[in-house]
Amino acid sequence: MKGLFVRWEVDLMDIPWGLMELGEEVELYPAFVQMQVPRKEEEAVLSNYLKENNYSFVITHNFSQTVSNACMENKVKYVSWVFDSPQIHLYSQAAFNDCNYIFVFDKNQYERMKSRGLSHLFYLPLAANVSKISMLPISEEDEKTYSADITFVGSLYEKNHYNEEAGFFSREIKESIDSIILKKAMHWEKGREFFGSLTEAEAEGLLTYVKPFKEYEVELSYFMELYYIARKVTEIERICVLNGLAIQHQVDLYTNSESYALENVRIHGKIEYEKAPKIYHYSKINLNMTMRSIETGVPQRVYDIMAAGGFVLSNFQEEMEELFVPDKEIVFFHTMEELIEKVHYYLKHEDIRKQIAINGYKRVKKDYSYPIALKKILEIIK
């Protein structure tokens, strides 16, 4: 099968790398496609390109309405492997195109999309480019630069709609939203659902401040919880966890976020995605604090840390204990108190920590590499 890989503004090349490892023929589309906003002019150019060339399938990271519509016009199978949860474009009309083969990594998102009637919808965990990460050159200077006790790589999400707009809320609406935020934040216990607290009446009250995108068919209460609550809770959790650990330990943060709310945390700038594995490799403990819009799935960060031979200490996510062996390949925390206890323990027990990191690396290499996942995709679309 001959495939075409279409890139967007984030130039991720792991999919074509994995296809080439499988010995599959894949070509790169010679232009970038804007994924966030569908553009008719880009759709027309891509459609003409597909008419002039013969491909068995087109494939992208995340779902693109532009690519889907161009493939639909040319009767070419379109594969999208979605690593955002949720991705708003899956609520568009283009998501119903018969050419689509959509793969999502979060089981709850899969069930939401399935209930909408999407055809050719599949659940598939994410993966790591183990081959590329394993070949990353590491120097003595890297060891000096990136060695750390506790590290987090990611955004604080301080730029969120709640922070920007809550000052305009009525007193009743703000009290309702604040109550939900306080109940949800810092709780990662098994069985606790994140969504479903906002009533329809409260969601309709928020229509005064924001109108859902007309081109997307999203349940109103779910949309409002995504829009106002998910990122705010993520911000609170990341700041509280980093500040809490920094009371007794050295904590390093790599981010492009504003860090005014942090104390005693060593702040670094944003790290390039290609260099992040060096941080994961040389950090004794790599924190994963999952974006709250991801309900049950395992985010990309976890696979990348493991592929670099790093130790992962993560908030509990339901699918983590399905995909990995707890305390053997990955370690969870359910509360802040448990997180603090486990940080103390694993910083003191280097041999156990390193063995868990080795086990995690072996598991990702064996079961969650790009060639393994892409092989499953190709078998399905064939």
C-alpha positions as CSV (number, residue, x, y, z in Angstrom):
1,M,0.0,0.0,0.0
2,K,1.3,3.4,-0.9
3,G,0.4,6.2,1.6
4,L,0.6,9.9,1.8
5,F,1.5,11.6,5.1
6,V,0.1,15.1,5.5
7,R,1.8,17.4,8.0
8,W,0.3,20.4,9.9
9,E,1.9,23.3,11.6
10,V,3.5,21.0,14.2
11,D,5.9,19.1,12.1
12,L,5.6,15.6,13.7
13,M,7.3,12.9,11.6
14,D,6.8,9.8,13.7
15,I,4.1,8.3,11.5
16,P,6.1,8.2,8.3
17,W,9.1,7.0,10.3
18,G,7.0,4.1,11.6
19,L,5.7,3.2,8.2
20,M,9.2,3.1,6.8
21,E,10.3,0.8,9.6
22,L,7.5,-1.5,8.5
23,G,8.8,-1.4,4.9
24,E,5.7,0.4,3.7
25,E,5.9,3.0,0.9
26,V,5.0,6.5,2.2
27,E,5.4,10.0,0.7
28,L,5.2,13.4,2.3
29,Y,2.7,15.9,1.0
30,P,4.8,18.9,-0.1
31,A,2.8,21.5,1.9
32,F,1.5,22.0,5.4
33,V,-2.2,21.9,6.1
34,Q,-3.8,24.0,8.8
35,M,-5.5,21.5,11.0
36,Q,-7.4,23.8,13.4
37,V,-9.4,25.7,10.8
38,P,-10.7,24.1,7.6
39,R,-9.7,26.0,4.5
40,K,-11.4,25.5,1.1
41,E,-8.3,26.6,-0.8
42,E,-6.1,24.0,0.9
43,E,-8.8,21.4,0.4
44,A,-8.8,22.2,-3.4
45,V,-5.0,22.0,-3.7
46,L,-4.9,18.7,-1.8
47,S,-7.8,17.3,-3.9
48,N,-6.0,18.1,-7.1
49,Y,-2.8,16.5,-5.8
50,L,-4.7,13.3,-5.0
51,K,-6.2,13.3,-8.5
52,E,-2.7,13.5,-10.0
53,N,-1.1,10.9,-7.8
54,N,-2.2,7.4,-6.8
55,Y,-2.4,6.6,-3.1
56,S,-4.0,3.8,-1.2
57,F,-4.5,6.0,1.9
58,V,-3.8,9.4,3.4
59,I,-2.7,9.6,7.0
60,T,-2.4,12.4,9.6
61,H,-1.7,13.1,13.3
62,N,-5.2,14.2,14.5
63,F,-8.3,14.6,12.4
64,S,-8.5,17.3,9.6
65,Q,-11.7,18.3,8.0
66,T,-9.7,19.7,5.1
67,V,-7.9,16.3,4.5
68,S,-11.1,14.3,5.0
69,N,-13.1,16.3,2.5
70,A,-10.3,16.1,-0.1
71,C,-10.1,12.3,0.4
72,M,-13.9,11.9,0.2
73,E,-13.9,13.7,-3.2
74,N,-11.2,11.4,-4.5
75,K,-12.5,8.2,-2.8
76,V,-9.2,7.7,-1.0
77,K,-9.1,6.2,2.5
78,Y,-8.3,8.8,5.2
79,V,-6.6,7.6,8.4
80,S,-6.4,10.0,11.4
81,W,-4.7,9.0,14.6
82,V,-6.0,11.4,17.2
83,F,-3.8,12.3,20.2
84,D,-5.9,15.2,21.5
85,S,-8.9,14.3,23.7
86,P,-11.3,15.5,22.8
87,Q,-10.6,16.9,19.4
88,I,-13.4,19.4,18.4
89,H,-13.2,18.5,14.7
90,L,-14.6,15.1,15.5
91,Y,-17.9,16.9,16.1
92,S,-17.9,18.3,12.6
93,Q,-19.9,17.0,9.6
94,A,-16.7,15.9,7.9
95,A,-16.2,13.3,10.7
96,F,-19.1,11.4,9.1
97,N,-17.3,11.0,5.7
98,D,-17.3,7.4,4.6
99,C,-13.6,7.6,3.7
100,N,-12.6,8.2,7.4
101,Y,-10.8,5.7,9.5
102,I,-10.5,7.4,12.9
103,F,-8.4,6.1,15.7
104,V,-8.7,7.5,19.2
105,F,-6.7,6.7,22.4
106,D,-9.2,7.5,25.1
107,K,-12.0,4.9,25.7
108,N,-14.5,7.5,26.9
109,Q,-13.9,9.6,23.9
110,Y,-14.3,6.5,21.7
111,E,-17.7,5.8,23.4
112,R,-18.8,9.5,22.9
113,M,-17.8,9.3,19.2
114,K,-19.4,5.9,18.8
115,S,-22.7,7.2,20.2
116,R,-22.7,9.9,17.5
117,G,-22.7,7.2,14.8
118,L,-19.2,7.7,13.3
119,S,-18.3,4.8,11.0
120,H,-14.8,3.3,10.9
121,L,-14.1,4.4,14.4
122,F,-11.5,2.5,16.4
123,Y,-9.8,2.6,19.8
124,L,-6.0,2.6,19.7
125,P,-3.5,3.6,22.5
126,L,-0.8,6.1,21.5
127,A,2.8,5.0,20.9
128,A,6.4,6.2,21.1
129,N,9.0,6.5,18.4
130,V,11.3,4.1,20.3
131,S,13.8,3.8,17.4
132,K,14.3,7.6,17.1
133,I,14.6,8.2,20.8
134,S,17.0,5.4,21.3
135,M,19.3,6.9,18.6
136,L,19.3,10.4,20.3
137,P,22.9,11.3,20.9
138,I,23.7,12.0,24.6
139,S,26.8,13.7,25.9
140,E,28.4,14.4,29.3
141,E,27.2,18.0,28.9
142,D,23.6,16.7,28.5
143,E,24.0,14.8,31.8
144,K,25.1,18.0,33.6
145,T,22.4,20.1,31.9
146,Y,19.4,17.8,32.4
147,S,20.0,15.8,35.5
148,A,17.3,16.5,38.1
149,D,15.4,14.9,41.0
150,I,11.8,15.8,39.9
151,T,10.9,17.2,36.5
152,F,7.7,18.2,34.7
153,V,7.6,19.1,31.0
154,G,4.5,20.9,29.9
155,S,2.1,23.8,30.1
156,L,0.5,25.2,33.2
157,Y,-2.6,26.2,31.2
158,E,-2.8,29.5,33.0
159,K,-4.2,31.0,29.8
160,N,-7.7,29.5,30.0
161,H,-11.2,30.8,29.4
162,Y,-12.1,30.7,33.1
163,N,-9.3,33.1,33.9
164,E,-10.2,35.4,31.0
165,E,-14.0,35.5,31.5
166,A,-15.0,34.5,35.0
167,G,-15.0,38.2,36.1
168,F,-18.0,38.7,33.9
169,F,-20.0,35.8,35.3
170,S,-23.1,36.4,37.4
171,R,-22.6,35.6,41.1
172,E,-24.8,32.5,40.8
173,I,-23.0,31.1,37.8
174,K,-19.5,31.8,39.3
175,E,-20.4,30.1,42.6
176,S,-21.6,27.0,40.6
177,I,-18.5,26.9,38.5
178,D,-16.2,27.5,41.5
179,S,-17.9,24.8,43.5
180,I,-17.3,22.2,40.7
181,I,-13.7,23.3,40.2
182,L,-13.0,22.9,44.0
183,K,-14.6,19.5,44.1
184,K,-12.8,18.2,41.0
185,A,-9.3,19.6,41.6
186,M,-6.6,17.4,43.2
187,H,-8.7,14.2,43.1
188,W,-7.6,11.4,40.9
189,E,-9.2,8.5,42.7
190,K,-10.5,5.5,40.7
191,G,-14.1,5.8,39.7
192,R,-14.4,9.5,39.9
193,E,-15.9,11.0,36.8
194,F,-14.7,14.4,35.7
195,F,-17.5,15.4,33.5
196,G,-21.2,15.5,34.3
197,S,-21.4,18.0,37.2
198,L,-22.8,21.0,35.2
199,T,-26.5,21.0,34.9
200,E,-28.3,21.9,31.7
201,A,-29.7,25.0,33.3
202,E,-26.2,26.1,34.4
203,A,-24.8,25.3,30.9
204,E,-27.6,27.4,29.3
205,G,-26.8,30.3,31.7
206,L,-23.2,30.3,30.3
207,L,-24.6,31.0,26.8
208,T,-24.6,34.6,27.8
209,Y,-20.8,34.5,27.8
210,V,-19.9,32.1,25.0
211,K,-21.7,30.6,22.1
212,P,-20.7,27.0,21.0
213,F,-19.3,26.8,17.5
214,K,-22.2,26.4,15.2
215,E,-20.4,24.0,12.9
216,Y,-19.8,21.5,15.7
217,E,-22.5,19.4,17.3
218,V,-21.4,19.2,20.9
219,E,-23.6,18.5,23.9
220,L,-23.9,21.9,25.7
221,S,-23.0,20.9,29.2
222,Y,-20.0,18.9,28.0
223,F,-18.9,21.8,25.9
224,M,-19.1,24.3,28.8
225,E,-17.2,21.9,31.1
226,L,-14.5,21.6,28.5
227,Y,-14.5,25.4,27.8
228,Y,-14.4,26.7,31.4
229,I,-13.5,23.9,33.8
230,A,-11.1,21.3,32.3
231,R,-8.2,23.7,31.7
232,K,-8.8,25.6,35.0
233,V,-8.6,22.4,37.0
234,T,-5.5,21.4,35.1
235,E,-3.9,24.7,36.0
236,I,-4.7,24.4,39.7
237,E,-3.5,20.9,39.9
238,R,-0.2,21.5,38.1
239,I,0.6,24.6,40.2
240,C,-0.4,22.9,43.5
241,V,1.6,19.8,42.8
242,L,4.8,21.6,41.7
243,N,4.6,24.0,44.7
244,G,3.8,21.2,47.1
245,L,6.8,19.1,46.0
246,A,9.1,22.1,45.9
247,I,8.7,22.7,49.6
248,Q,11.1,19.7,50.3
249,H,12.6,18.9,46.9
250,Q,14.3,20.5,43.9
251,V,11.6,20.6,41.2
252,D,12.4,21.5,37.6
253,L,9.8,22.8,35.1
254,Y,10.2,23.1,31.4
255,T,7.4,25.3,30.0
256,N,6.5,28.4,28.0
257,S,3.9,29.3,30.6
258,E,4.1,32.3,33.0
259,S,5.4,31.1,36.3
260,Y,4.3,33.9,38.7
261,A,2.2,31.4,40.8
262,L,5.2,29.1,41.5
263,E,7.5,29.2,44.4
264,N,10.9,27.4,44.8
265,V,10.5,25.7,41.4
266,R,13.4,26.0,39.1
267,I,12.0,27.3,35.8
268,H,13.4,26.6,32.4
269,G,12.0,27.7,29.1
270,K,10.1,25.5,26.7
271,I,12.1,22.5,25.5
272,E,11.9,21.4,21.9
273,Y,10.0,18.1,21.5
274,E,13.0,16.4,19.9
275,K,15.2,17.3,23.0
276,A,12.7,16.4,25.7
277,P,13.9,12.7,25.8
278,K,17.2,13.9,27.3
279,I,15.3,15.4,30.2
280,Y,13.2,12.3,30.7
281,H,16.4,10.1,30.7
282,Y,18.3,12.1,33.2
283,S,15.5,13.0,35.6
284,K,15.1,10.7,38.6
285,I,11.3,11.2,38.7
286,N,9.3,12.4,35.7
287,L,5.9,13.7,36.6
288,N,2.8,13.2,34.4
289,M,-0.2,15.4,35.3
290,T,-2.8,14.5,32.7
291,M,-4.8,17.3,31.0
292,R,-8.3,17.0,32.5
293,S,-10.1,16.8,29.2
294,I,-8.4,13.3,28.8
295,E,-10.8,11.2,30.7
296,T,-9.4,7.6,30.9
297,G,-6.6,7.5,28.3
298,V,-2.8,7.5,28.6
299,P,-1.3,10.8,27.2
300,Q,1.6,11.0,24.8
301,R,4.0,12.2,27.5
302,V,3.9,8.8,29.3
303,Y,5.0,6.8,26.3
304,D,7.8,9.3,25.4
305,I,9.2,9.2,29.0
306,M,9.2,5.4,29.0
307,A,10.8,5.3,25.5
308,A,13.7,7.4,26.9
309,G,14.2,5.0,29.8
310,G,12.7,7.5,32.3
311,F,10.8,6.7,35.5
312,V,7.1,7.8,35.3
313,L,5.1,9.0,38.4
314,S,1.6,9.8,37.2
315,N,-1.8,10.8,38.4
316,F,-4.1,7.7,38.1
317,Q,-5.8,7.2,34.8
318,E,-8.1,4.2,34.3
319,E,-6.4,2.9,31.2
320,M,-2.9,3.1,32.7
321,E,-3.5,0.0,34.8
322,E,-4.9,-1.8,31.8
323,L,-1.9,-1.0,29.5
324,F,0.9,-1.1,32.1
325,V,1.7,-3.1,35.3
326,P,1.3,-0.7,38.3
327,D,4.5,-0.4,40.5
328,K,6.4,-2.5,38.0
329,E,6.4,-0.4,34.8
330,I,4.7,2.8,36.1
331,V,3.8,4.3,39.4
332,F,0.5,6.1,40.2
333,F,-0.7,8.6,42.7
334,H,-4.4,9.2,43.6
335,T,-4.0,12.1,46.1
336,M,-1.4,14.7,46.9
337,E,-0.5,12.9,50.1
338,E,0.2,9.7,48.2
339,L,2.3,11.7,45.7
340,I,4.5,13.1,48.4
341,E,5.0,9.7,50.0
342,K,6.0,8.1,46.7
343,V,8.4,10.9,45.8
344,H,10.2,10.4,49.1
345,Y,10.3,6.6,48.7
346,Y,11.5,6.5,45.1
347,L,14.1,9.2,45.6
348,K,15.6,7.0,48.4
349,H,15.3,3.7,46.5
350,E,17.3,4.2,43.3
351,D,17.6,0.5,42.5
352,I,13.8,0.0,42.5
353,R,13.2,3.2,40.6
354,K,15.7,2.3,37.9
355,Q,14.2,-1.2,37.5
356,I,10.7,0.3,37.0
357,A,12.1,2.6,34.4
358,I,13.8,-0.3,32.6
359,N,10.6,-2.3,32.7
360,G,8.6,0.6,31.3
361,Y,11.1,1.0,28.5
362,K,10.8,-2.7,27.6
363,R,7.0,-2.6,27.7
364,V,6.8,0.4,25.3
365,K,9.3,-1.1,23.0
366,K,7.4,-4.4,22.9
367,D,3.8,-3.2,22.7
368,Y,3.6,0.5,22.1
369,S,6.0,1.5,19.4
370,Y,4.9,3.2,16.1
371,P,5.5,0.2,13.9
372,I,3.4,-2.0,16.1
373,A,0.5,0.4,16.2
374,L,0.7,1.3,12.5
375,K,0.7,-2.4,11.6
376,K,-2.7,-2.7,13.4
377,I,-3.9,0.4,11.5
378,L,-2.9,-1.0,8.1
379,E,-4.5,-4.4,8.9
380,I,-7.8,-2.6,9.6
381,I,-7.8,-0.4,6.5
382,K,-6.8,-3.3,4.2
